[in-house]
Amino acid sequence: MIDWEGINEFVSVVESESFTAAAQRLNVSVAHVSRRVNQLEKRLGAKLLYRTTRKLTLTDTGRVYYRQVCQIKHALQAAEQEVMTLEGNPAGRLRITAPVYYGEQFVAPLVNNFLLRYPGLQLDMVLTNSTVDLVQEGFDLAIRLGSLGSSSLMCRKLARRTQFLCAAPDYLARYGTPRHINDLSTHRCLAGTVDHWRFIENKQPRRFRLPSGWHCNSGLALKDAAIKGLGIVQLPDYYVTEALNKGLLVSLLEEYRVPDDGVWVVYPNNKHLSPRVRLLVDYLVECL
């Protein structure tokens, strides 16, 4: 049978980097923490920590022991969360990342509703248009847009995404309406984070390289520029659908539009997916 005496104190000392901080963390005396760690080392017959008045470091044996104990600790936490989930009370912290605009408009409101349903959960959400390493940076899941490259991550499709090429009626009245992809070379093209637009011609993918000129990494700014007649833009439906319905923008070259791609939730390929993450993934799939 495993003797847990001294293990919590040892882990707290390592993570707090001092006996005093560990004692405060555990709400016990420094003498209690020191005594428990000494008893643990005596029971194991090994030195786990080098202690001086100025520095605290792990021995090689202590480093191995800490790593193994943490695995057991995390497994116990996962077991507790599994039980709480089965009882309808998932708990713990969710770390999520999503693109800025899509996250603000669609993901965050749904996640907030999810937290109302499960008040025992905590949230750490990072909205960024950069692709983050989920494993390296400790995220539970990410929302990704468009085509997914090869990856060891698991994924589920949340929604479809349609790309629209469009311009304001005023712009088209002044500069004419393009009838073919090649016609775009004589137009003002508003560029985002990529230097090309994607089309399908004769059932084959085609890229139109954008001329230098107007660039911005904000979809909202691109839409605003297009509505004000500064040029033609290619944006996903969630940016421009309302403007198209109101007649503020006109859809162009629809016969060359690329097939819809996806909005995805991706998460690390863990053998045992955390119950709270599994619940959230299922909820996002259901809602989106």
Backbone torsions as a table, in degrees:
resi	resn	phi	psi	omega
1	MET	NA	138.3	-178.6
2	ILE	-73.1	131.8	174.7
3	ASP	-96.0	110.9	-175.4
4	TRP	-85.6	-3.0	-175.7
5	GLU	-63.9	125.0	178.3
6	GLY	93.6	-16.5	-176.0
7	ILE	-69.7	-46.5	178.5
8	ASN	-59.4	-41.1	179.9
9	GLU	-64.7	-43.5	179.7
10	PHE	-61.5	-47.6	-180.0
11	VAL	-61.7	-42.6	-179.6
12	SER	-64.3	-38.8	177.9
13	VAL	-63.5	-45.2	-179.4
14	VAL	-63.1	-46.8	-175.8
15	GLU	-73.5	-29.1	179.1
16	SER	-89.5	-15.8	179.1
17	GLU	65.7	19.2	173.1
18	SER	-167.4	154.0	178.2
19	PHE	-71.1	-35.3	-179.2
20	THR	-65.3	-46.8	179.8
21	ALA	-65.1	-36.4	178.2
22	ALA	-65.4	-39.7	178.6
23	ALA	-63.4	-42.1	177.8
24	GLN	-64.7	-38.9	180.0
25	ARG	-64.0	-38.5	-177.4
26	LEU	-92.9	-5.8	-179.7
27	ASN	61.2	44.2	176.4
28	VAL	-133.8	178.8	179.9
29	SER	-82.1	157.6	176.7
30	VAL	-62.3	-37.7	179.5
31	ALA	-61.8	-38.3	179.2
32	HIS	-63.8	-45.2	-179.9
33	VAL	-63.0	-46.7	-179.3
34	SER	-61.1	-41.5	-179.7
35	ARG	-64.7	-43.2	-178.6
36	ARG	-65.6	-41.9	179.0
37	VAL	-65.6	-40.5	177.3
38	ASN	-61.9	-41.5	178.5
39	GLN	-64.8	-37.8	178.3
40	LEU	-64.4	-45.6	179.1
41	GLU	-62.7	-38.8	179.1
42	LYS	-66.1	-41.3	-179.4
43	ARG	-66.3	-37.8	-179.6
44	LEU	-80.7	-19.9	-177.1
45	GLY	69.2	33.7	-177.1
46	ALA	-148.7	147.3	175.3
47	LYS	-84.3	124.7	-177.9
48	LEU	-102.4	-29.2	-174.9
49	LEU	-132.8	140.6	166.5
50	TYR	-95.3	123.6	-176.0
51	ARG	-120.3	126.5	171.1
52	THR	-129.2	175.7	-179.9
53	THR	-70.2	-17.4	-175.0
54	ARG	-115.4	-18.0	-172.7
55	LYS	-148.1	148.5	178.6
56	LEU	-130.0	121.4	-179.4
57	THR	-135.1	154.5	176.5
58	LEU	-82.2	142.0	168.2
59	THR	-75.8	170.3	177.1
60	ASP	-60.4	-41.6	177.6
61	THR	-64.8	-41.2	179.1
62	GLY	-62.9	-36.2	179.8
63	ARG	-65.2	-43.9	178.7
64	VAL	-64.8	-43.6	-178.0
65	TYR	-65.2	-41.2	179.5
66	TYR	-62.5	-43.6	-179.4
67	ARG	-61.8	-42.9	-179.3
68	GLN	-69.4	-39.9	179.6
69	VAL	-64.9	-38.8	179.3
70	CYS	-63.4	-37.7	177.3
71	GLN	-61.9	-42.5	178.4
72	ILE	-66.0	-42.2	-179.7
73	LYS	-61.1	-44.5	179.7
74	HIS	-65.6	-36.4	177.8
75	ALA	-64.9	-39.3	177.9
76	LEU	-66.4	-41.4	177.5
77	GLN	-62.0	-41.6	178.5
78	ALA	-63.8	-38.2	179.0
79	ALA	-64.7	-42.5	178.3
80	GLU	-62.9	-42.5	179.8
81	GLN	-65.9	-36.1	177.9
82	GLU	-61.9	-44.6	-179.9
83	VAL	-64.5	-44.2	179.8
84	MET	-62.7	-36.3	178.3
85	THR	-66.7	-42.4	178.1
86	LEU	-61.4	-29.5	178.3
87	GLU	-88.4	3.4	177.3
88	GLY	85.1	17.1	-177.8
89	ASN	-131.7	64.1	178.7
90	PRO	-62.2	144.4	-178.4
91	ALA	-138.8	167.9	178.8
92	GLY	115.7	-178.3	-176.8
93	ARG	-103.7	137.0	174.3
94	LEU	-106.9	126.4	176.0
95	ARG	-110.5	118.3	-172.5
96	ILE	-128.8	144.2	171.2
97	THR	-130.8	146.9	-178.3
98	ALA	-154.3	157.1	173.6
99	PRO	-59.3	150.8	-169.4
100	VAL	-59.1	-60.3	-173.5
101	TYR	-67.7	-47.5	-179.2
102	TYR	-63.2	-36.6	177.9
103	GLY	-64.9	-43.2	179.9
104	GLU	-66.1	-43.3	-172.3
105	GLN	-80.3	-35.6	-170.0
106	PHE	-122.7	-46.6	-172.1
107	VAL	-74.5	-51.5	-176.1
108	ALA	-57.5	-45.9	178.5
109	PRO	-59.6	-38.8	179.4
110	LEU	-68.7	-42.2	179.0
111	VAL	-64.0	-39.0	177.2
112	ASN	-62.2	-40.3	175.5
113	ASN	-63.4	-38.0	178.4
114	PHE	-62.7	-40.5	179.6
115	LEU	-68.4	-32.0	175.0
116	LEU	-64.3	-34.7	178.9
117	ARG	-72.2	-34.2	-177.4
118	TYR	-126.6	81.7	-173.8
119	PRO	-67.1	-12.0	178.1
120	GLY	-76.6	-7.0	-178.5
121	LEU	-89.1	150.6	174.0
122	GLN	-117.4	157.3	-173.0
123	LEU	-129.7	138.3	169.0
124	ASP	-132.3	100.9	-176.9
125	MET	-112.5	129.8	178.8
126	VAL	-118.5	118.0	177.6
127	LEU	-98.6	117.4	-178.4
128	THR	-153.5	146.9	176.8
129	ASN	-88.2	0.4	175.1
130	SER	-84.5	147.3	176.9
131	THR	-85.2	113.6	-176.5
132	VAL	-95.6	154.1	174.9
133	ASP	-83.3	108.4	-173.8
134	LEU	-61.6	-44.7	-176.2
135	VAL	-69.6	-48.6	-176.8
136	GLN	-62.4	-36.9	-175.1
137	GLU	-102.2	6.9	170.8
138	GLY	73.4	32.0	177.6
139	PHE	-91.3	144.5	177.2
140	ASP	-78.1	-37.5	-179.9
141	LEU	-159.9	164.4	178.1
142	ALA	-138.8	152.2	170.9
143	ILE	-100.4	125.6	-179.7
144	ARG	-121.9	145.9	-176.9
145	LEU	-113.9	143.2	174.8
146	GLY	87.8	-152.7	-178.2
147	SER	-81.9	137.6	179.2
148	LEU	-93.4	134.3	174.2
149	GLY	-79.2	177.7	178.1
150	SER	-66.1	138.0	-174.7
151	SER	-163.6	157.9	175.3
152	SER	-86.5	-0.6	-178.6
153	LEU	-74.9	149.1	171.1
154	MET	-82.3	152.2	-179.5
155	CYS	-146.2	152.5	171.2
156	ARG	-138.3	141.5	-178.2
157	LYS	-81.4	131.1	-179.9
158	LEU	-98.7	-39.2	-174.4
159	ALA	-161.8	169.4	174.4
160	ARG	-97.4	152.5	-179.3
161	ARG	-131.1	125.9	-179.8
162	THR	-107.9	131.0	176.9
163	GLN	-91.5	131.7	178.5
164	PHE	-117.1	134.0	167.3
165	LEU	-96.7	125.0	-173.9
166	CYS	-152.7	163.7	178.5
167	ALA	-152.8	164.4	179.1
168	ALA	-77.6	146.4	176.4
169	PRO	-53.5	-37.6	-179.5
170	ASP	-63.3	-41.7	178.0
171	TYR	-62.1	-45.5	-178.2
172	LEU	-65.2	-34.0	178.1
173	ALA	-66.2	-33.4	-177.9
174	ARG	-83.9	-38.0	-171.0
175	TYR	-115.2	-4.0	179.5
176	GLY	90.3	162.0	-178.3
177	THR	-102.8	122.6	177.9
178	PRO	-65.8	138.2	179.1
179	ARG	-107.9	-15.0	-178.3
180	HIS	-143.7	159.2	-179.2
181	ILE	-56.8	-39.6	-178.1
182	ASN	-62.6	-26.4	-179.7
183	ASP	-64.1	-21.9	-176.7
184	LEU	-64.9	-20.6	-178.3
185	SER	-65.8	-17.8	179.3
186	THR	-102.1	6.7	-177.5
187	HIS	-110.7	165.7	173.3
188	ARG	-82.6	116.4	-177.0
189	CYS	-109.3	125.8	-178.5
190	LEU	-93.0	115.5	-172.6
191	ALA	-100.1	143.9	175.7
192	GLY	-101.1	-127.8	-175.1
193	THR	-85.6	-9.5	176.9
194	VAL	-115.3	158.9	-176.2
195	ASP	-98.3	17.1	-179.3
196	HIS	-149.9	161.1	170.6
197	TRP	-113.5	151.1	-177.1
198	ARG	-105.0	137.1	177.3
199	PHE	-140.1	172.1	170.2
200	ILE	-120.9	126.7	177.3
201	GLU	-134.3	126.5	-176.0
202	ASN	53.2	40.2	177.7
203	LYS	67.0	14.7	179.5
204	GLN	-120.3	141.7	177.1
205	PRO	-63.3	141.5	175.9
206	ARG	-138.6	137.8	176.2
207	ARG	-109.0	132.2	175.0
208	PHE	-105.1	114.9	-179.0
209	ARG	-75.9	128.2	-174.4
210	LEU	-79.4	136.4	174.8
211	PRO	-69.0	152.4	178.8
212	SER	-67.9	148.3	-178.5
213	GLY	165.4	-101.3	-175.7
214	TRP	-95.5	119.9	179.2
215	HIS	-132.1	141.9	173.7
216	CYS	-159.9	142.6	-178.8
217	ASN	-92.7	17.5	179.5
218	SER	-116.5	122.7	176.6
219	GLY	-62.9	-37.6	178.9
220	LEU	-64.1	-39.8	178.4
221	ALA	-67.3	-37.8	176.9
222	LEU	-62.7	-45.1	179.2
223	LYS	-61.8	-44.3	-179.7
224	ASP	-61.4	-41.9	179.6
225	ALA	-64.0	-40.0	179.6
226	ALA	-66.3	-44.8	-179.9
227	ILE	-61.0	-33.5	-179.3
228	LYS	-84.8	6.7	172.9
229	GLY	82.1	19.7	-178.8
230	LEU	-80.8	-16.1	179.4
231	GLY	165.6	-169.7	179.5
232	ILE	-96.9	145.8	-177.0
233	VAL	-136.5	151.4	171.5
234	GLN	-119.6	116.5	-175.5
235	LEU	-141.0	156.8	175.9
236	PRO	-68.2	160.2	-175.7
237	ASP	-56.7	-36.1	-175.0
238	TYR	-69.1	-12.9	172.6
239	TYR	-87.2	-40.0	-163.4
240	VAL	-116.0	-6.4	-175.6
241	THR	-56.1	-46.5	-178.5
242	GLU	-62.4	-44.0	179.9
243	ALA	-65.2	-36.0	176.8
244	LEU	-66.5	-43.3	180.0
245	ASN	-64.2	-32.6	-179.4
246	LYS	-85.6	-4.0	-178.9
247	GLY	80.7	8.1	178.1
248	LEU	-73.8	-26.0	175.8
249	LEU	-130.5	155.5	178.5
250	VAL	-122.2	132.4	178.9
251	SER	-74.6	138.0	-175.4
252	LEU	-123.4	154.6	171.9
253	LEU	48.3	45.4	-175.8
254	GLU	-63.3	-29.5	-179.4
255	GLU	-69.7	-13.5	178.9
256	TYR	-106.2	8.0	-176.2
257	ARG	-67.3	138.2	177.7
258	VAL	-70.4	152.0	176.1
259	PRO	-59.3	154.4	178.5
260	ASP	-58.2	141.7	171.2
261	ASP	-109.7	-161.5	-168.6
262	GLY	-121.1	162.7	164.4
263	VAL	-110.9	125.7	-169.3
264	TRP	-123.4	150.2	163.7
265	VAL	-108.0	128.1	-179.6
266	VAL	-122.5	148.9	-178.5
267	TYR	-153.9	156.6	-177.0
268	PRO	-58.6	148.7	-178.5
269	ASN	-81.7	68.2	178.6
270	ASN	-82.8	142.2	179.4
271	LYS	-63.4	-38.9	179.6
272	HIS	-119.4	96.2	-179.7
273	LEU	-67.9	132.8	179.4
274	SER	-55.3	135.4	-179.5
275	PRO	-56.8	-39.1	-178.5
276	ARG	-67.3	-35.6	177.4
277	VAL	-69.4	-42.6	178.9
278	ARG	-61.6	-40.5	177.8
279	LEU	-62.8	-43.8	-178.6
280	LEU	-67.4	-42.1	178.5
281	VAL	-59.5	-46.5	179.2
282	ASP	-61.4	-39.0	-178.8
283	TYR	-66.2	-43.5	-180.0
284	LEU	-65.7	-39.6	177.7
285	VAL	-62.0	-43.6	-179.6
286	GLU	-63.3	-42.4	-173.1
287	CYS	-81.1	-35.1	-173.8
288	LEU	-96.6	NA	NA
